[in-house]
Amino acid sequence: MATKPDLAPRSFIPGGCRVSRDCSPDLRGLPVPVRPDNCQTHALRGGRPVSRQSNGSVIELRDVSKWYGEVIGVNQLTASFGAGVTGILGPNGAGKSTLLNLITGRLRPSRGQVRVLGCNPWREPQVMRRVGYCPDTDSFYEDMNAEEFITLMGQLSGFPRDESLVRARERIELLQMSAFAHRRIREYSKGMRQRVKLAAALIHGPEVLILDEPLNGLDPPGRKLVLDLLGKLGTEGRTVLVSSHILHEIEALTDRILLIHRGRVLAEGRIEEIRFLIENQPLTYRIVSRERRRIAGELAKLESVMALTFAEPPEDALEVRTNRPAELFEVIQNGVVARQWSVEEVYAVDDNLDAVFQYLVKE
């Protein structure tokens, strides 16, 4: 029987921001906010120099295992991550969330060593003031609006209220949330909630950013916005880890990946090295839109679309099976921008990495 995980007895803030009770002000090391007339990521400039291991790694795991009773979450995993964006890929249940929880100090490893910016995140939680974390689950004060919630995250990170408000507004502008910044979070769609979580994770200008399935539920414009932002953060020298079970999402962001299955590393390196394994694997996506018939008419023209299925009324959804997801998303993106399509959500119905992992396991 599985036992409860060893969760850290520390303060976790809804939305992913974490503050240690024993952090004194001189440990903050947080950047001074820059006013919104500079570059796209103006609010994230500054901060202390990134601490790296002798091999250039910012995050390092050595022979790490995590057990929940008889259930193995991570099994003798060794990996290291430096500056830039790295995708952590695996089917649901592969151990991605367990791995990220170990890196953020939310879980204590059963064996092995975890180092983040030279520190043990479980025993030295103050290092998390230099890390931004966006979990896959929601934890909000639902009666707050986005501006109030993100401002609170800034205050809990150690900033005065006025400065927190400035930072919150900068993040809101950065993630194009101004139109709904004063609506209650309980009224937000999945994609809007994802943007709020990301803004909260960025409030203190972290050197390291950990994102668990951050693209889930985002509409095409929101997906492009987040991908562009994360790519820019990576080029600025920050360490960004993004978990996903959708390969093309990571492929649009970075070519550096870590493939895990059943808690073990199956492969790591450049996407091109494994791309041939899944080149013709068909994928199914669900598009939620009131204009589903109009969209279906355009998608039916694509040779890569193998099937189109309408959901039963009253659900406004369309399922599309394709072997070229990038082409599918390009058509949807163009339709939203050029033809003013109203698309609420696009998400994968199946795990497109299953075939890859089955192949690698057999090998």
N, C-alpha and C positions, 0 to 999 in steps of 0.2 A: 504493500500500500504506500502511495506517495505521501510524504510528509510536507509540512509547510516550509517554504523556502526561508533561508536566513536573510530576512530583509533588514536593512540597516536601521537601527533605532535612532534615526536622525530626522531632521525636518525636511519634508518634501512639500513643495508648493504646487498647488493645482496648476496644470498646464505644462509642467516639466521643469520649472525653475526650482533650484534646490539651494537652501541656505543652511549652513552649519551654525549651531548655537555658539560654538566656541571660536568663531572667526572674529578677530578684532579688526577695526577699520584699516589698520596698516597692512592687512593681508588681502585687501580687495584687489589691488592692481588693475583697476578698471579704467577704461579710456574716458577722456573728457568728451562730451558730445560736441559734434561739429554741426553747424547750422546748415539747412538743406539747400545750399547753392553750390555744392561741390559735386563729387562723382556719385554714381548710383548707390554705392555702399558707404556714403559719407558717415553715417551714424555708427559704423563699425570700425572706424579707424582708431589707431592708438593702442594702448595696452602694453604690457611688458613683453620683452623678447620671449619667443617660444623656447621652452626647455626641451632639449632633445637628448636621447641616449647617444652613446658614442658612435652608434651605427646610423645616426640621423633619424631615428624613429621618435615620434611623439607619443605613440601608444604602442605598448609591447605586451604580449601575452606569451608565457612560456609554460608549455605542458599543462595547460589549465583544464580542469574538469569540474563539472558541477552536477551533483546528484540530488534528486528529490526522492529519498528513500531508494527504491529499486529502479526508478526512472532516471535515465541519463539525459541531462539537458545539453551538456557540452562534454566532449570526450577527448582528453589529451590534445587540446588544440594549441598550436603554436602559430603566432602571426604577429606582424608588426605593420604599423601605418605611419607614414610621414606626411608632409605637407601636400595639399591637393585633395581631390575628391576620390574616394574609393567606394565602390559598390559592393555590398554584402548581399549575395544572392542565394536563395534556397527556397524550396517549396514550403508551404505552411507546415509548421512543426519541425523544421530542420534544426532549430536552435538559434535562430537569428536574434530573437528578443532576449533570450538568456545571455547570449554573448554581449549584447549592448547593455544589459543590466549589470553584468560583471564589470564592464568598462566604466560605467557611471557610478559604481560603488553601491548600487541598490542590492546586489547579491554578493555574498562572500564565497569565493571559490572553495570547493571541497579539497582541491589540491592545486598546486602550481602558483605562478606569480603573475600579477597584473600590475602594470605601471602606466600611469598617465601623467605626462609632463614631469616624469621622474618621481612621481609619488604613488603610494599605494592608495587607491581611491576608497577602499573600505576603512583603512586605519587613519587616513589623512583626508577627511572629507572636505577640508578647506580648499583642496585643489579644484573642487567642483565650481568654485567661484570663477574659474577660468574656462568652464565648459558649458555649452548650451545643449539642452536635451529636449527633444520633441518626441514624446511617447506615441505609440500607436493607439492608445486609448484616450478618451476625453476625460478631463477632470477640471471642471470650471465652476465658478460661482455664476449660476445660470441667470440670476436676476441682474447681474452687471452687464454693461455694454463693453465693447472691445477696448475703448479708450480707458475706461475705469480699470478693467482687468489687467491690461498690459502695464498701466501705471502702477498698480499694486505690485506686480511682479518686479518692477524697478525698485520700489521701496523695500521690498523684501530682499532684494539683492544688495541693499546698503546705500542706495541713492536717496537724497532728500526728495520730498514730494514734487517740488517745482522742476527739478532736473529729471525726475522720472516721467513727468508729464511731457516734457520736451522730447525725451527719448521715445516715449510711446507714440507721440504724433509723428516722429520721423519714421518709425517702423511701420505705422499705419499707411503713411504716404508711400514708403518703399514697396509695400505689398499691395498697394492700390485698394485699400479698404475704407477710404474716406467716406464713400457713399453709405456705408452701413455701420460706421464706427460708433454711432450713438443708439443703435438698436440693441435690445437685450439679446444676450448670447443664446438664450433658449429658442429664439426665432431663427437662428442661423442654419443654413444648409451645411451638409458635411464639408463641402469645399471651403465655405467661409470659416468654419471652425478650424480647419487645417491651417488656414492663414493666421488665425489668432494664435494658435499654438506655436507656429514658427516665429511670429513676432515676439512672443514671450520668451522663446529660447534665445533670441538675438538681443534682448533688451540691454544686456550688460557688455556687449561687444566681445563675445568669447573668442578665444584662440582655437578652441576645438568645438566642433558642432556634431552632435550625434542625433540622427534622424531615423525613426522607426516607421517605415512605410509612409513617408510624408506626402506622396502624390495620390494616395487613396481618396477618391471622391472629388478631386479637383476637376473643374470643367477645362476644356482645351486652352482658353486664354490663361487661366490660373496655373495650369500645368507648365505652360511655356514660361510664364513669369517666374515661377519657383525654380525651374531648371536653369534659366538664365542667371538668377540670383546666386544659386549654389555654385554654378560654374565660375562666376566672378569671385566669390569668396575663396574658392580653391586656388584661383590664379593669384590671389593676393597673399598666398602663403599660409592660409589657415588649413587646419586638418579637418576634413569633412567626411564622415561616414554615413552612408545612406543605405538602409536595408530595403529590399524589395524582393518579390517573387516574379516580377515581370522584367525580362531581360531588356527589351527595347527601351524601357524607361531609363535604365542605367546606361544603356548604350548611347542615349541622347545626351548624357551628362558627362561620362568619363569612359575611358577604355581600361581602367584598372579595376579588377574585380577579385573577389574572394568567393568561391563557391563552397557552400557547406551543406551537408546532408547528414541527418541523424547525429548532429553534434560534432562531426569531423570535417576537416578541410579536404575537399575532393580535388580542387584545382585552384590556382591563383595565377594572376598575370594579366595579359591583355585580352580583350574580348575577341580580337581577331583570331586568337589561337584556338578558340572553341566555337567560333561562329558557324563553321561548317556543320557542326553537330545538330543544329536546329534550323538550318536555313529554310527547310520546307515544312516545318512543323505547323499545322493549322492551329489558330487561336480563335477563341470566341470572346467578343466584347459586347457589353450591353450599353446602349445609348439611351439616356432618359431625356426625352424632349417632346413637347407638344407638337412639334413639326416632324414627327418621325416618318410620315409618308413622303414628305418632301425630301428628307435626307435619304431615305431608302431609294428614291428614284435616282439620285446622284450616285450613290454607292453601287447600285446595280450596274453601272457603266464600267466599273473596274473589273479587269480580268482576275485580279487577285482575290476578289470577294467570291467565296464558294457557296455561301448560303445567307439568306436574310429571313428573319422570323419576327413577326410582330407579337408582343406580349398580349395576353388577354385583357380586354377592357375591365376596369377603367384605368389600368396602368398604361401610362404613356411611355412605352419603352420599345426598343428595337434591338434584336440580337443579330450580330454580324460575325460570320466566320470567315477568316482571312489568313493567308500565309505571308502577308506583307503588312504588318501593323503600322509601320512608319508611313506607308502610302495612305492608309485609312485615316490616320491622325492628321495628315497634311490636308486631305479633303475636308475634314471636319473643321480644322482651323481656318481654312480659306472661306468656308461657308459662314462661319461665325463672323469673321471680319468683313468679308466682301458682300455677303448676302443677308447679314443680320439674322442668321439662324439663332434660335433660342435653345441652347443646349445646357441642361442642368447638371448632367453628370455623365462620365464615360468611365467604365471600369471593366477589368478582365473577369470573365466568368470562370475560366479554368486557369490552371497553373501551366504556363508555357514552358517552364523549366523541367517538368516531370520527365520528358523524353531525354533531356540531357543527363539528368541524374541517373536514370535507369541505365543509360549507356555507360556512364562513368563507373557505376557500381559493378556492372558486368565486366568492365575492363580490369 
